[in-house]
Amino acid sequence: MLEELHATSEAKVRRPSTRADDVVTRRMSAVFLSSVLITFLIASSAPTPLYRVYQESWHLSSGTVTVVYGVYCLSVLVALLTVGSLSDHVGRRPVIGAALVLEALSMLLFLQAGGVTSLILARTLQGLATGAATSALGAALLDVTKRWGPLFVSIAPLIGMALGTLGTSLLMDLIPTHLGSVYTLLFGAMALQTLGLAFLPESRSPKPGAWPSVLPRIRAPESSRRALLVTAPVFVAVWALGGFYLSLGPDLVQGITGSGSATADGLIVSLLTASAVPAVLLTRGADAGRTALGGSLLLTSGVAVTLLAAHQDSRTALYVGTAVAGAGFGPAFQGGVRLVTANVLATERAGLMAAIYAITYTSMCVPVLVTGLLVGEYGLLHCTLFFGLFVMALSLAPFAGMGKLSARTPSKVS
């Protein structure tokens, strides 16, 4: 009897520390996973300021640049549609580890690129790695922190895109003789993260069905389909705008300001995404539907000011419009993600994240690719105008449906 009481007492003493250790482990896992996701997205936007260098060195047109960018987005999409939910079956770590290795190899290809063919090859490999990683990392974040997971998934692309473009631009101005230094730094970071992955606890136990899961199809669970349908136009508007800045942004800056500075090129893209981060943090506890709707209104207003800047060649209006659009960019996407992920099961998370990312990367690719091909015939100013009107129309499209959806969704992520 005394032994039983002693054992029970020991269990009671140990139980709080076990729970505390579990909380610490989950927090450390969330920090590590967020850093890996941000690294992938830094790498995705790092080539943007270098596009003008590639254009001048290899005599590329704006259309060719958008093709290079489009190949990356299409590769991401292919990976999402095939291995997007693979981590639900084999576990998160194997998918993340393989993606890190592929991404590191793409950095080496960028360093050795000597023409548009090698650049396309590097972008293709990078896209496949990013597509495999983003859904697995997004699902792993939801595994370890259901409360903060949607927030991390929302702000990581914003932070990554801002740091990638601005970091590359600063390195180009500071070390002009080593334009590929950003790829070297990213390769080193990915090598360290690959080692760190060995110490990350697996958050998803393997289950059968890995091979059938790679058949190309969107896997939006039934519980999220209505929300995904209503929010899809917002996702398209947000990420089409992001794709425009990531591909044609440097040309737009040069056309309006006449600046030849790499930092100026990177700053405009960084401003779009960096201004989105505080907006996301300020609205993370607000009603999800209202957050998405408010973000859509800000996005529309910012794009309108940017179009005015392009028409009047106003540097000030360009930066103001970009900042306002960015303030809407973040909440519109984050609110939409919260609406879509509110009621899904753990076993459905990777597939749903693949569906969300499939929409976003298609939006980043197709509209921009069409615009880039039309620039040679109609000019950058006219194409920017039509693109902006397209984004504004999509931003305002889902207002009625999202208002009804918001009433059924918890205001805070639990």
FENJOCOR-V454747 format. One record per residue. SS is DSSP state (A for helix, B for strand, O for the rest). PHI is phi in radians with two decimals (* if undefined). BURIAL is b if it has 24 or more other ideal C-beta (glycine too) atoms within 12 Angstrom, else e. Layout:
SS|PHI|BURIAL / SS|PHI|BURIAL
This chain:
O|*|e / A|-1.08|e / A|-1.13|e / A|-1.14|e / A|-1.10|e / A|-1.11|e / A|-1.13|e / A|-1.13|e / A|-1.09|e / A|-1.08|e / A|-1.09|e / A|-1.14|e / A|-1.20|e / A|-1.32|e / A|-1.05|e / A|-1.07|e / A|-1.18|e / A|-1.12|e / A|-1.12|e / A|-1.11|e / A|-1.07|e / A|-1.13|e / A|-1.12|e / A|-1.10|e / A|-1.06|e / A|-1.12|b / A|-1.14|e / A|-1.11|e / A|-1.09|b / A|-1.10|b / A|-1.12|e / A|-1.10|b / A|-1.08|b / A|-1.12|b / A|-1.14|b / A|-1.18|b / A|-1.08|b / A|-1.11|b / A|-1.07|b / A|-1.02|b / A|-1.41|b / A|-1.08|b / A|-1.10|b / A|-1.16|b / A|-1.76|b / A|-1.00|b / O|-1.24|b / A|-0.96|b / A|-1.13|b / A|-1.45|b / A|-1.03|b / A|-1.16|b / A|-1.16|b / A|-1.08|b / A|-1.05|b / A|-1.25|e / A|-1.30|e / A|-1.95|e / O|0.99|e / O|-1.68|b / O|-1.54|b / A|-1.07|b / A|-1.10|b / A|-1.15|b / A|-1.08|b / A|-1.20|b / A|-1.14|b / A|-1.04|b / A|-1.16|b / A|-1.11|b / A|-1.07|b / A|-1.06|b / A|-1.11|b / A|-1.15|b / A|-1.15|b / A|-1.03|b / A|-1.10|b / A|-1.03|b / A|-1.12|b / A|-1.10|b / A|-1.34|b / A|-1.88|b / A|-1.86|b / O|-1.05|b / O|-1.94|b / O|-1.08|b / A|-1.18|b / A|-1.15|b / A|-1.90|b / A|-1.79|b / O|1.77|b / A|-1.31|b / A|-1.06|b / A|-1.05|b / A|-1.20|b / A|-1.11|b / A|-1.11|b / A|-1.09|b / A|-1.15|b / A|-1.09|b / A|-1.12|b / A|-1.09|b / A|-1.14|b / A|-1.08|b / A|-1.11|b / A|-1.14|b / A|-1.10|b / A|-1.15|b / A|-1.15|b / A|-1.06|b / A|-1.11|b / A|-1.70|e / O|-1.06|b / O|-2.20|e / O|-3.11|e / A|-1.15|b / A|-1.13|e / A|-1.17|e / A|-1.17|b / A|-1.13|b / A|-1.08|b / A|-1.11|b / A|-1.17|b / A|-1.14|b / A|-1.11|b / A|-1.10|b / A|-1.11|b / A|-1.09|b / A|-1.16|b / A|-1.15|b / A|-1.10|b / A|-1.17|b / A|-1.35|b / A|-1.11|b / A|-1.20|b / A|-1.16|b / A|-1.19|b / A|-1.07|b / A|-1.17|b / A|-1.13|b / A|-1.12|b / A|-1.18|b / A|-1.13|b / A|-1.52|b / O|-2.66|b / A|-1.15|b / A|-1.23|e / A|-1.74|b / A|-0.95|b / A|-1.03|b / A|-1.17|b / A|-1.07|b / A|-1.08|b / A|-1.34|b / A|-1.57|b / A|-1.03|b / A|-1.07|b / A|-1.19|b / A|-1.13|b / A|-1.08|b / A|-1.11|b / A|-1.14|b / A|-1.19|b / A|-1.12|b / A|-1.23|b / A|-1.20|b / A|-1.10|b / A|-1.09|b / A|-1.08|b / A|-1.13|b / A|-1.13|b / A|-1.14|b / A|-1.35|b / A|-1.41|e / O|-2.22|e / O|-1.12|e / O|-1.45|e / O|-2.27|e / O|-1.18|b / O|-1.61|b / A|-1.08|b / A|-1.11|b / A|-1.20|b / A|-1.14|b / A|-1.10|b / A|-1.17|b / A|-1.04|b / A|-1.10|e / A|-1.10|b / A|-1.21|b / A|-1.10|e / A|-1.16|e / A|-1.19|b / A|-1.11|b / A|-1.17|e / A|-1.11|e / A|-1.08|b / O|-1.10|e / O|-1.72|e / O|-1.47|b / O|-1.14|b / O|-1.28|b / O|-1.73|b / O|-2.43|b / O|-1.26|e / O|-1.07|e / O|-2.56|e / O|-1.13|e / O|1.80|e / A|-1.11|e / A|-1.14|e / A|-1.06|e / A|-1.20|b / O|-1.53|b / O|-1.14|e / O|-1.10|e / O|-2.88|e / O|-1.40|b / O|-2.03|b / O|-1.43|b / O|-1.13|b / A|-1.03|e / A|-1.15|e / A|-1.96|b / A|-1.15|e / A|-1.10|e / A|-1.09|b / A|-1.15|b / A|-1.12|b / A|-1.23|b / A|-1.51|b / A|-0.95|b / A|-1.03|b / A|-1.17|b / A|-1.01|b / A|-1.10|b / A|-1.07|b / A|-1.07|b / A|-1.49|b / A|-1.14|b / A|-1.11|b / A|-1.05|b / A|-1.10|b / A|-1.08|b / A|-1.14|b / A|-1.27|b / A|-1.89|b / A|-1.80|b / A|-0.95|b / A|-1.03|b / A|-1.13|b / A|-1.16|b / A|-1.07|b / A|-1.14|b / A|-1.17|b / A|-1.52|b / A|-1.73|b / O|1.29|e / O|-1.35|b / O|-1.88|e / O|-1.43|e / A|-1.13|b / A|-1.10|b / A|-1.12|b / A|-1.10|b / A|-1.26|b / A|-1.13|b / A|-1.17|b / A|-1.24|b / A|-1.11|b / A|-1.11|b / A|-1.03|b / A|-1.50|b / A|-1.16|b / A|-1.23|b / A|-1.33|b / A|-1.11|b / A|-1.08|e / A|-1.12|b / A|-1.13|b / A|-1.14|e / A|-1.25|e / A|-1.86|b / O|-1.15|b / O|-1.70|e / O|-1.43|b / O|-0.96|b / A|-1.08|b / A|-1.14|b / A|-1.14|b / A|-1.07|b / A|-1.14|b / A|-1.19|b / A|-1.09|b / A|-1.10|b / A|-1.11|b / A|-1.15|b / A|-1.12|b / A|-1.04|b / A|-1.07|b / A|-1.13|b / A|-1.13|b / A|-1.13|b / A|-1.07|b / A|-1.15|b / A|-1.13|b / A|-1.11|b / A|-1.10|e / A|-1.10|b / A|-1.14|b / A|-1.27|e / A|-1.82|e / O|0.93|e / O|-1.79|e / A|-1.12|b / A|-1.08|e / A|-1.11|b / A|-1.08|b / A|-1.25|b / A|-1.11|b / A|-1.07|b / A|-1.14|b / A|-1.13|b / A|-1.15|b / A|-1.07|b / A|-1.13|b / A|-1.10|b / A|-1.57|b / A|-0.92|b / A|-1.15|b / A|-1.07|b / A|-1.07|b / A|-1.28|b / A|-1.11|b / A|-1.08|b / A|-1.12|b / A|-1.08|b / A|-1.12|b / A|-1.09|b / A|-1.30|b / A|-1.63|b / O|-1.08|b / O|-2.15|b / O|-1.51|b / O|-1.44|e / A|-1.05|b / A|-1.28|e / A|-1.87|b / A|-1.18|b / A|-1.11|b / A|-1.10|b / A|-1.17|b / A|-1.09|b / A|-1.10|b / A|-1.13|b / A|-1.10|b / A|-1.18|b / A|-1.08|b / A|-1.13|b / A|-1.16|b / A|-1.31|b / A|-1.11|b / A|-1.17|b / A|-1.25|b / A|-1.70|b / A|-1.11|b / A|-1.05|b / A|-1.20|b / A|-1.08|b / A|-1.09|b / A|-1.09|b / A|-1.09|b / A|-1.24|e / A|-1.55|b / A|-1.04|b / A|-1.08|e / A|-1.63|e / A|-1.89|e / O|1.57|e / A|-1.15|b / A|-1.09|b / A|-1.15|e / A|-1.16|b / A|-1.09|b / A|-1.08|b / A|-1.13|b / A|-1.12|b / A|-1.10|b / A|-1.12|e / A|-1.07|b / A|-1.15|b / A|-1.10|b / A|-1.12|b / A|-1.17|b / A|-1.10|b / A|-1.60|b / A|-1.10|b / O|-1.62|b / A|-1.01|b / A|-1.13|e / A|-1.16|b / A|-1.25|b / A|-1.07|e / A|-1.21|e / A|-1.15|b / A|-1.05|b / O|-1.13|e / O|-1.70|e / O|-1.96|b / O|-1.02|e / O|-1.25|e / O|-2.14|e / O|-1.43|b / O|-1.60|e
